[in-house]
């Protein structure tokens, strides 16, 4: 009887049919990063357009992508998208609360440390991208440089660093958008139409 029961046991394979959340997270990060850094270059004011993108697309959309990555058992994606989503929310909060008179604005030195710790966090994630793809290597590598350039700009008060960071940040954001949309189009066409340099 026992042998008969054991012979009836079969392996069950669970197939993941959920969609890939990475394109949403990458596009949310990339588009918001481009707009903020157009401001850093000096082309636009830091106005409601950038702040709204920071809250809803850079913030909430990335957090949503992070939660979706959690369901797919992707620790890197969960950590990156959730953390950078919260980064955008904290950045907008640092700008809005002082304007509302609820708290003092952070000093340039404080912002330098804020950006530096995000730079260190990004540097560690950058190391992880060498197991993923060349596209993400560029995104996280350039993002690391971006954070440190912005930090130097705040520490020194030299706006040239901020402007250089702005140019570099626009490139970083555009590559993130490419990395996100390339995954969408490659899936639709079921081919490597837009290469990402996947590490195998």
C-alpha positions in Angstrom: 0.0 0.0 0.0 2.8 2.4 0.9 4.6 1.6 -2.3 1.5 2.3 -4.3 1.0 5.7 -2.6 4.6 6.7 -3.3 4.3 5.7 -6.9 1.3 8.1 -7.3 3.3 11.1 -6.0 4.3 13.4 -8.9 6.5 16.5 -9.0 4.6 19.7 -9.4 6.3 22.5 -11.3 5.0 26.1 -10.6 5.3 28.3 -13.7 5.7 32.0 -13.1 3.2 33.7 -15.4 3.5 37.2 -13.9 4.9 40.0 -16.0 8.4 41.5 -15.8 8.3 44.6 -13.5 11.8 45.7 -14.4 10.8 47.9 -17.4 8.3 49.8 -15.2 11.0 50.4 -12.6 13.7 51.3 -15.1 11.5 53.7 -17.0 10.2 55.4 -13.8 13.8 55.9 -12.6 15.1 56.9 -16.0 12.4 59.4 -17.0 12.4 61.2 -13.6 16.2 61.2 -13.5 16.4 62.9 -17.0 13.9 65.6 -15.9 15.7 66.4 -12.6 19.1 66.6 -14.3 17.8 68.9 -17.1 17.2 71.2 -14.1 20.7 70.5 -12.7 22.2 71.6 -16.1 20.2 74.8 -15.7 17.6 74.4 -18.4 14.5 74.4 -16.1 13.4 75.4 -12.7 12.9 72.9 -9.9 9.1 73.2 -10.2 5.9 71.1 -9.7 6.6 69.1 -12.9 9.7 67.6 -11.5 8.3 67.2 -8.0 5.2 65.5 -9.3 7.2 63.1 -11.4 9.4 62.4 -8.3 6.5 61.5 -6.1 4.3 59.5 -8.5 6.5 58.0 -11.2 10.0 58.0 -9.7 8.6 57.3 -6.2 5.4 55.2 -6.2 5.9 53.4 -9.5 9.4 52.2 -8.5 8.1 51.0 -5.1 5.4 49.1 -7.0 8.0 47.6 -9.2 10.0 46.6 -6.2 7.1 44.9 -4.6 6.4 43.0 -7.9 10.1 41.9 -8.0 9.6 40.6 -4.4 6.9 38.3 -5.8 9.3 37.1 -8.4 12.0 36.3 -5.8 14.4 38.9 -7.2 16.3 40.3 -4.2 18.3 42.7 -6.4 15.3 44.2 -8.1 13.3 44.4 -4.9 16.1 46.3 -3.1 17.0 48.6 -6.0 13.5 49.6 -7.1 12.1 50.0 -3.6 15.1 51.9 -2.3 15.3 54.4 -5.3 11.5 54.8 -5.1 11.9 55.9 -1.5 14.9 58.0 -2.5 12.6 60.1 -4.8 10.0 60.5 -2.0 12.7 61.6 0.5 14.2 64.0 -2.0 10.8 65.6 -2.7 10.1 65.8 1.0 13.4 67.5 1.6 12.3 70.2 -0.9 8.7 70.6 0.0 8.7 70.6 3.8 11.0 73.7 4.1 8.9 75.5 1.5 5.8 74.8 3.6 7.6 76.2 6.7 7.4 72.9 8.6 11.1 72.3 9.0 14.4 74.0 8.1 16.0 73.2 4.8 19.0 70.9 5.0 22.4 72.6 4.7 24.6 72.0 1.6 26.9 69.9 3.8 24.0 67.8 5.0 22.9 67.3 1.4 26.4 66.3 0.5 26.3 63.5 3.1 22.8 62.5 1.9 24.0 62.2 -1.7 27.2 60.4 -0.6 25.5 57.7 1.3 23.3 57.1 -1.7 26.4 57.0 -3.8 27.9 54.3 -1.6 24.7 52.3 -1.7 24.6 52.5 -5.5 28.3 51.5 -5.7 27.5 48.2 -4.0 24.6 47.6 -6.3 26.8 48.4 -9.2 29.0 45.4 -8.2 26.0 43.2 -8.5 25.2 44.3 -12.0 28.2 42.4 -13.3 26.0 39.3 -12.9 23.1 40.8 -14.8 23.8 42.9 -18.0 26.0 45.5 -19.5 23.1 47.9 -19.8 22.6 47.8 -16.0 26.3 48.1 -15.5 26.2 51.4 -17.3 23.1 52.6 -15.5 24.4 51.8 -12.0 28.0 52.8 -12.8 26.9 56.2 -14.1 24.4 56.7 -11.3 27.2 56.1 -8.8 29.3 58.8 -10.5 26.2 61.1 -10.5 25.6 60.9 -6.8 29.2 61.6 -6.0 29.4 64.5 -8.5 26.3 66.1 -6.9 27.7 65.5 -3.4 31.0 67.2 -4.4 28.9 70.1 -5.8 27.1 70.5 -2.5 30.3 70.1 -0.3 32.2 72.6 -2.3 29.5 75.0 -3.4 30.9 74.8 -7.0 27.9 74.7 -9.4 30.2 73.4 -12.2 30.1 70.0 -10.6 26.3 70.1 -10.4 26.1 71.0 -14.1 28.5 68.3 -15.1 26.4 65.9 -13.0 23.4 67.1 -14.9 24.8 66.1 -18.2 26.0 62.8 -16.9 22.6 62.2 -15.2 20.7 62.8 -18.4 22.8 60.1 -20.1 22.3 57.8 -17.1 18.5 58.3 -17.3 18.3 57.8 -21.1 20.2 54.5 -20.8 17.8 53.4 -18.0 14.8 54.2 -20.3 16.5 52.2 -23.1 17.1 49.2 -20.7 13.5 49.2 -19.7 11.8 49.6 -23.1 14.3 47.2 -24.7 13.0 44.5 -22.4 9.4 45.3 -23.4 10.1 45.3 -27.2 12.4 42.2 -27.0 9.6 40.3 -25.3 7.0 41.4 -27.8 9.1 40.5 -30.8 10.5 37.4 -29.0 13.9 38.3 -30.2 17.0 40.3 -29.1 16.0 43.3 -31.2 17.5 45.8 -28.7 20.6 44.2 -27.1 21.2 44.6 -23.4 24.4 42.6 -23.0 22.9 40.0 -20.8 25.5 38.1 -18.7 25.2 34.4 -19.3 
